[in-house]
């Protein structure tokens, strides 16, 4: 019985040991399972981190390479301009410039089509009939003969449907019969449709270099005369004319208004002109300088020709041309233009110091019955003042004189035998 009890006890103890082992195994298994799960999660996380890191390196390196190469290229093109700050503004500015250019191109095209037909070519063919007799020795005497023809070409602007055209006086001077009775001159006008018609001289004025001619046509295209007083430096300028003659008739050039009121002196006169960099060449004379509305704001007249100089063209302001043109159409000349009646020589500072004289205009001659003659201005006087303004050159006198008309009275200040005198002079009318 005791043995049985012992066996039962041992059996129970064995069972307990097995249970403990099983429990221990369960605990160990659970711990291992948890540990495995923890390790798997860690590996998974580490894998993601490593993969992300490698991906970042690869993508980042690629992007850096691409951006670096692009930046270097842009730096080469833009000459070290700050791309990140200026790229968008540069693109916008470029787009604006492009749009503006397209707009200007469209404007010029429209103006050229609208105004072009009112710009004509002018050709002068003249020959001088000489009635003098020349002795050619054994070949005998020859009487009347004609000097071979001399041609001049220029441009003009149609200002009325019935054929009045304005141009430069120097273009049609040969057709001015008041200059010479011996000239046999043929003046022809070439219209934009290549129609050729004869023209007659109406009137001209050498002081302003303006003239009016006329063709007997009807319903002609007319250019609109604008206001040069509205011009600003930088405004669009369009020149239409016939540079180098009729071979290049109807040429259009563009630029800007470079300056206003430029005082330019020529052998003929002194004028305040519009300066432009629109190309003006011989043959453009008398053609139109237009604004962005297609209005005539100037009459192309002068170009400075000198080696190394470009873009210096000049036009007569239309505001100054209008009253002259009106008088030329009505009277054939400019009426009431004031005349002083002197010839003179400028006395510069250098000459004044060298000969102990005053700076001013030395009077070398007096026209009989002129304003100067009646005012008792004498040969040898030096004019130093006119109408309250200082006088140093003949150009100064001519510019002031333009503000008056025949019959107006002004004060002259002169030096006579080292004494200063004030004289009243009434302008007479130019004959």
C-alpha positions in Angstrom: 0.0 0.0 0.0 2.8 2.3 0.9 4.5 1.4 -2.4 1.3 2.3 -4.2 1.2 5.6 -2.5 4.8 6.3 -3.4 4.2 5.4 -7.0 1.1 7.6 -7.1 3.0 10.4 -5.5 5.9 10.0 -7.9 3.5 9.9 -10.7 1.8 13.1 -9.6 5.2 14.7 -9.1 6.2 13.6 -12.6 3.0 15.1 -14.0 3.7 18.3 -12.1 7.2 18.4 -13.6 5.8 17.9 -17.1 3.3 20.6 -16.5 6.0 22.9 -15.3 8.2 22.0 -18.4 5.2 22.6 -20.6 4.5 25.9 -19.0 8.1 26.8 -19.2 8.1 25.8 -22.9 5.0 27.9 -23.5 6.6 30.9 -21.8 9.8 30.4 -23.8 7.8 30.0 -27.0 5.8 33.1 -26.4 9.0 35.1 -25.6 10.7 33.8 -28.7 7.6 34.6 -30.7 7.4 38.1 -29.3 11.1 38.5 -29.8 10.8 37.3 -33.4 8.0 39.6 -34.0 10.0 42.5 -32.5 13.0 41.6 -34.6 10.8 41.4 -37.8 9.2 44.8 -37.2 12.7 46.3 -36.5 14.0 44.7 -39.7 11.0 46.0 -41.6 11.4 49.5 -40.3 15.2 49.4 -40.9 14.6 48.2 -44.4 12.2 51.1 -45.1 14.6 53.6 -43.6 17.5 52.3 -45.6 15.5 52.1 -48.8 14.2 55.6 -48.3 17.7 56.9 -47.6 19.2 55.2 -50.7 16.3 56.4 -52.8 16.8 59.9 -51.5 20.5 59.8 -52.3 19.8 58.5 -55.8 17.0 60.9 -56.6 18.6 63.8 -54.9 21.9 63.2 -56.6 20.2 63.0 -60.0 18.3 66.2 -59.4 21.4 67.9 -58.1 23.2 66.9 -61.2 20.5 68.0 -63.5 19.9 71.3 -61.7 23.6 71.9 -61.5 24.1 71.4 -65.2 21.1 73.6 -66.0 22.3 76.3 -63.7 25.8 76.3 -65.2 24.3 76.5 -68.7 22.1 79.4 -67.6 25.0 81.2 -66.0 26.9 80.9 -69.3 24.0 82.3 -71.2 23.1 85.1 -68.8 26.6 86.1 -67.8 26.3 85.4 -64.1 22.8 86.8 -63.7 20.9 85.7 -60.7 18.6 83.1 -62.2 16.5 82.2 -59.2 15.5 85.8 -58.6 15.3 87.0 -62.2 14.3 84.1 -64.3 10.5 84.7 -64.1 10.9 88.4 -64.5 13.3 88.0 -67.4 10.9 85.7 -69.2 8.0 88.1 -68.5 10.1 91.0 -69.7 11.1 89.1 -72.9 7.5 88.3 -73.5 6.5 91.9 -73.0 9.3 93.1 -75.4 8.1 90.4 -78.0 4.5 91.5 -77.6 5.5 95.2 -78.0 7.6 94.4 -81.1 4.7 92.5 -82.6 2.4 95.4 -81.8 4.8 97.9 -83.3 5.3 95.8 -86.3 1.6 95.6 -86.8 1.3 99.4 -86.3 4.0 100.1 -88.8 2.4 97.8 -91.3 -1.0 99.4 -91.0 0.4 102.9 -91.2 2.5 102.0 -94.2 -0.6 100.7 -96.0 -2.7 103.7 -95.0 -0.2 106.5 -95.6 2.1 105.0 -98.3 -0.2 105.9 -101.2 -0.1 109.6 -100.2 3.7 109.7 -100.5 5.0 110.4 -104.0 8.3 110.5 -105.9 9.4 113.8 -107.5 11.8 114.0 -110.4 13.2 117.2 -111.8 14.8 117.3 -115.3 16.3 120.7 -116.2 18.5 122.1 -118.9 19.9 125.6 -119.1 19.4 127.5 -122.3 22.4 129.7 -122.8 22.1 132.5 -125.3 25.6 133.8 -125.0 28.0 133.4 -128.0 31.3 131.6 -127.6 34.2 131.7 -129.9 35.6 128.2 -130.6 38.4 129.4 -132.9 38.5 127.5 -136.2 35.2 125.8 -135.4 33.4 129.2 -135.4 31.0 130.9 -133.1 28.2 129.1 -131.5 25.1 130.9 -130.2 22.2 129.4 -128.4 22.8 125.9 -126.9 21.5 123.8 -124.1 23.7 122.5 -121.3 23.0 118.8 -120.8 20.1 118.0 -118.4 20.6 117.9 -114.7 18.3 115.6 -112.7 17.1 115.8 -109.1 14.9 113.4 -107.2 13.1 113.6 -103.9 9.8 112.9 -102.2 6.6 114.7 -101.5 3.4 114.5 -99.4 -0.1 114.8 -100.9 -2.1 117.1 -98.7 -5.3 117.7 -100.7 -7.4 115.5 -102.9 -7.1 118.0 -105.8 -3.3 117.6 -106.0 -1.4 120.0 -103.7 1.9 118.4 -102.6 4.4 119.7 -100.0 8.1 119.0 -100.3 11.5 120.5 -99.6 12.5 123.6 -101.6 15.9 122.2 -102.3 14.2 119.3 -104.1 12.3 121.5 -106.6 14.4 124.7 -106.6 15.2 124.2 -110.2 11.5 124.6 -111.1 11.3 128.0 -109.3 11.2 130.3 -112.3 11.8 133.3 -110.1 15.4 132.1 -109.8 16.1 132.0 -113.5 14.3 132.6 -116.8 16.7 130.4 -118.7 15.9 127.1 -117.0 13.8 124.6 -119.0 12.5 122.4 -116.3 10.2 119.3 -116.4 8.8 118.3 -113.1 7.2 114.9 -112.8 5.4 113.2 -109.9 5.3 109.4 -109.5 2.4 108.0 -107.5 2.4 104.8 -105.5 0.6 103.0 -108.3 3.5 104.0 -110.7 1.3 106.5 -112.4 3.4 109.4 -113.8 2.0 112.9 -114.1 3.5 116.3 -114.7 3.5 118.9 -111.9 3.8 122.7 -111.7 5.6 124.8 -109.2 3.3 126.8 -106.9 5.7 128.4 -104.4 8.8 127.9 -102.4 10.7 129.4 -99.4 14.4 128.9 -99.1 14.5 130.1 -95.5 12.4 127.2 -94.3 13.3 124.8 -97.1 9.6 124.3 -97.9 7.8 124.2 -101.3 4.4 123.4 -102.7 3.8 121.8 -106.1 0.6 120.6 -107.8 -0.7 117.9 -110.1 -4.0 118.0 -111.9 -5.6 114.9 -110.4 -8.8 114.3 -108.4 -9.7 112.1 -105.4 -6.1 111.6 -104.4 -5.1 109.8 -101.2 -4.3 112.5 -98.6 -1.9 112.3 -95.6 -3.2 113.6 -92.3 -1.2 116.5 -90.8 -0.7 116.0 -87.1 0.8 118.2 -84.3 4.5 118.1 -83.8 4.0 119.9 -80.5 2.6 116.7 -79.0 5.8 114.7 -79.7 7.9 113.3 -76.9 11.5 112.0 -77.0 11.2 108.2 -77.4 8.0 108.2 -79.5 7.8 105.9 -82.5 9.0 107.5 -85.7 8.2 106.2 -89.2 9.8 107.7 -92.3 8.4 107.1 -95.8 10.1 108.3 -98.9 12.3 107.4 -101.8 15.9 107.0 -100.6 18.5 107.3 -103.3 15.7 108.0 -105.9 12.7 106.4 -107.5 14.4 103.0 -107.6 13.6 102.6 -103.9 10.3 104.4 -104.0 8.0 103.9 -101.0 10.7 102.7 -98.6 9.6 102.6 -95.0 12.1 103.0 -92.1 11.4 103.1 -88.4 13.1 104.5 -85.3 12.2 106.9 -82.5 12.1 110.7 -81.9 15.6 111.2 -80.7 15.3 114.9 -79.8 13.2 118.0 -80.3 14.1 121.6 -81.1 17.5 120.8 -82.5 19.1 124.0 -83.9 20.7 123.1 -87.2 22.5 125.7 -89.4 22.9 125.2 -93.1 24.3 127.4 -95.9 20.7 128.6 -96.4 19.3 129.2 -92.9 19.0 128.1 -89.3 16.1 125.9 -88.2 14.8 124.1 -85.1 14.2 120.5 -86.3 13.1 117.1 -85.0 15.9 114.6 -84.7 15.2 111.0 -85.4 17.3 107.8 -85.9 14.8 106.5 -88.5 17.0 106.1 -91.6 16.8 109.2 -93.9 18.9 109.3 -97.0 19.2 111.5 -100.1 15.8 111.1 -101.9 13.9 111.0 -98.6 13.9 114.8 -98.7 10.3 116.1 -98.7 8.9 112.7 -97.4 6.9 112.2 -94.3 7.9 111.6 -90.7 4.9 109.9 -89.0 3.9 109.2 -85.4 2.3 106.1 -84.1 -1.1 107.3 -85.3 0.1 107.7 -88.8 -0.1 111.5 -88.7 2.6 113.6 -90.5 4.6 115.3 -87.7 7.6 116.3 -89.8 8.9 116.7 -93.3 12.2 114.9 -93.7 14.9 117.3 -94.7 18.5 116.8 -93.5 20.9 114.0 -92.7 24.3 114.6 -91.2 26.8 112.7 -93.4 30.1 112.1 -91.8 32.3 109.0 -91.4 31.4 107.0 -88.3 28.1 108.8 -87.7 24.7 107.1 -88.2 21.2 107.7 -87.1 21.2 111.5 -87.3 18.3 112.6 -89.4 16.2 115.7 -89.1 12.7 116.8 -90.1 10.9 120.1 -90.2 8.2 120.2 -87.5 4.8 120.2 -89.2 3.5 122.9 -86.8 6.1 125.3 -88.2 5.5 124.1 -91.8 1.7 124.6 -91.8 1.5 128.4 -91.9 4.3 128.5 -94.5 2.5 126.0 -96.7 -0.7 128.0 -96.4 1.0 131.2 -97.6 2.8 129.4 -100.4 -0.6 128.0 -101.7 -2.3 131.4 -101.3 0.4 133.8 -102.4 3.2 131.7 -103.9 5.6 133.1 -101.3 5.8 133.9 -97.6 4.3 137.3 -97.0 5.1 139.7 -94.2 8.4 138.0 -93.6 10.6 140.5 -91.7 13.8 141.8 -93.3 16.5 143.8 -91.5 18.5 144.7 -94.6 22.1 144.0 -93.5 24.9 141.6 -94.4 27.2 140.8 -91.5 30.2 138.8 -90.2 30.3 137.0 -86.9 32.9 138.3 -84.4 34.0 135.5 -82.1 35.8 135.8 -78.8 39.1 135.0 -80.5 38.7 137.6 -83.2 37.4 140.1 -80.6 40.6 139.6 -78.5 42.9 139.7 -81.5 41.5 143.0 -82.9 40.2 144.6 -79.7 36.6 144.4 -80.8 33.3 143.4 -79.2 31.7 140.0 -79.7 28.7 140.3 -81.9 27.8 140.7 -85.6 30.0 143.2 -87.6 27.8 145.0 -90.2 29.5 144.7 -93.6 26.6 146.1 -95.8 23.3 147.9 -95.7 20.4 147.5 -98.2 19.0 150.8 -99.4 15.5 151.7 -97.9 15.6 148.7 -95.6 14.7 148.8 -91.9 18.4 148.9 -91.1 18.9 151.9 -93.4 16.0 153.8 -92.0 17.1 153.0 -88.4 20.5 154.5 -89.2 22.5 151.4 -88.7 25.9 151.9 -90.4 28.5 149.8 -92.0 31.1 148.9 -89.3 28.6 148.8 -86.4 28.7 145.7 -84.2 25.2 144.4 -83.3 25.3 143.0 -79.7 21.6 142.9 -78.8 18.1 142.5 -80.5 14.7 142.6 -78.8 16.3 142.4 -75.4 18.4 139.3 -76.2 22.1 139.0 -76.5 23.5 138.7 -80.1 26.8 136.9 -80.9 26.1 135.5 -84.4 23.9 136.0 -87.5 22.2 132.8 -86.5 21.0 134.5 -83.3 19.6 137.4 -85.3 17.8 135.0 -87.7 16.2 132.9 -84.9 14.9 136.0 -83.1 13.7 137.6 -86.4 11.4 134.6 -87.0 9.2 135.7 -84.0 8.2 138.9 -85.8 6.6 140.0 -89.0 7.1 142.9 -91.4 6.0 146.2 -89.7 7.0 145.1 -86.2 9.4 147.4 -84.4 12.2 146.2 -82.1 15.2 147.6 -80.3 18.7 147.1 -81.6 21.8 147.4 -79.4 25.0 148.2 -81.3 28.6 149.2 -80.6 29.8 152.2 -82.7 33.3 153.5 -82.1 33.4 151.9 -78.7 30.1 153.5 -77.7 27.0 151.5 -77.0 23.9 152.8 -78.8 20.2 151.8 -78.8 18.2 152.1 -82.0 14.6 151.4 -83.0 14.2 149.3 -86.1 11.0 148.5 -88.0 11.2 145.3 -90.1 10.4 145.7 -93.8 9.0 143.0 -96.0 11.2 140.7 -97.9 10.8 141.3 -101.6 
